[in-house]
Amino acid sequence: MALFPFCKASSAGPIRVSRIQLVLCCFLLSLIIYYLHGSRAAARVHPAHPIFHPLEMDRGRKVTDMEVLKGAESQTPAETPWGAPLVWGDSRHSASCRAKFAQREMRIGLLAFVVGTYAQFIRRFLYSAETYFLPGQVVTYYILTDNPRSLDPPVKLGPEREMKVVPIAELPGWERLAHRRMTLLGDAIRKSIDSETDYIFCADVDQEFVAPVRAEILGDLVATLHPELYGMPRNAFPYEDDEGSSAYVEEDEGDFYYTSEFYGGAVSEMYKLALACSLLILQDHADGITARGLEESYLNRYLIDHRPTCVLSPEYSWWDSDLSAQVPVHRLLSLGRQCESYNDKQREEHKC
């Protein structure tokens, strides 16, 4: 059979084709070339994105670099699928939110755990918060520490700002602290924070505020998007995959993956969160189970069941890595996770 049945030679002489036949021949030939080129390109599938291997996410459907990069393109949507605001500090919504809260008298708490070697970060954290965290608002810093002397001499605070030091038992090792933080947070809220503030935010102390974080962050239940997982496909999220764990997340659950570096909300809602998560952690501990993301796994489990009323963009928790989403402004930098992204030489240079 001729490849082009309408382009055939006659027995009497050379090929004679009309102009229309010639155009059709060229078009068909171009289709064949395109198909062959496309087939070869499709066969060159790149390996899974680097985040899949450290997070053990390469067990299911493989996602190519192109798919991940497409999902990780810079985006600034204004709300979540369930209608909660997705906060970008310089957006019109944030400006209107700040205007609304400017008419109210509010008391805000910022809580951080300072244990062991993390004491080295407390002054940098407080100095930066004095400059950028809710400027002009009434703020109380709650510092839960196993070494109150690390705060001597006291950091000088501005007007309507105060610091309360809450001594806690020594908790050597990050993993042990991660198992206890929710319980300690709940205890602190119940004993004093509940009657002293309207909103409470928890922040890892190895962070630094580098741009204004203002009233746009206020809401009943506030979570922050993980910068390395924002825009990634759902099966990249390192949710707990042990079905025996209280933090287990099924494959059809979850909208975003949230970081435990910075979250908060109304005091009553934060008490519910702390109580629920501490019970989940205690249950797993009794069963000899440790969730893969420690405290962050239980936080994400809770936020799937109780969707946040306000979701902060990665502007409010960011560090420089190959996987971090590009955002308009960096407002809160994680020094600790920044160090984790360095190689050995960089860690030595930055004194991590």
C-alpha positions, 0 to 999 in steps of 0.5 A: 500500500502506498504511504500517500495513495493520492501521490502515485506515479502513473505508468506513462511518466513522472508523478503528477499531483495537483496543488491540493494533493501536494498540500495534503502530502506535506501536511501528512508528512508533518504529522508523521514527523511530529508524532515520531518526535513526540514519541521519543520525547515522551520516552525520556521521562526524568526521575522523580523530584528530589523531595520524593526520595527523602520524604519516601514518597516514591512508592506510589505514582511517580511524578516527573520533574515537569509535573512538579515544576508546573505545580510549583509555579509562583501563584498567589490565590486569594482564598482556599477551596473552602473559602478561607482567606489565603494571606499575602501581606501586601494584598488588598484583602490584607490591607482591609483586614488590617483596617478592620482590626485597627478599630479593635483593642486586642491582646496578642501572645507570641509563645516560643519554647527555649530549651537546651541549645536553642537558647542561642536564638532567643535574643535574635528572635525577640529583637526581630519580633519587637521590630516586625511582629504586630507593631503598635499592638499589645503583645505578650511574649511567653517564653517556656524555657528550661533555663530562665538564666538564658534571658539575663539580662532581660531584653528591652521591650517597647511600650505595651510589650511584655515578656513572661518566662514560664519555667519547664522541666528540662527536655533534652533532645528535639524529639522529646520536646516535640512529644511534649510541646502540645501538652505544655502549650495547653497547660500554659493556655489554661493557667494564664494565657486564656485570661491575658490574651485574645490571640496566641501564636506559636513560633519556633524560636530559631526564626527571625522576623525580617518584614512586617507581620501585622493584623492580617494574620489574625483569625480563629484558627490560623495555619501556615503553608509549608514553603517547600510543599506549596504548589506541590501535588498532593502525593508529595505531602509527607502526611503520616502513612502508618495506618496504626498512628493517630496522625494517619491521613488517607490518600483522598484527604488533605488540601495543603501541608502546613508547617509547625514553624508558625501557627495560632489563632483565638485562644479558645481555638488554640486550646482545643487544638493543643488538647486534641493533638496532645491526646493523639500524641499520647495515644501513639506513644502508648502504642509505641508509635512515632509519627514521621513528622513528629508534632507536625504530623499531628498538627496536619491531622487536626487541620484536616479535620478542622480546616483553618479559618485563615491560611498564611502563605509561605511569606510567613514561614520561609527558608532558602532551598531549591524546593522553597516556593518563590514568594513576593516577600519573606516575612519570617525566616527559619534559621534552623531549617535554613541550616538543614538545607546547607551542606557541611561546608555551608553549615560551618560557614554559617555556624549552624 
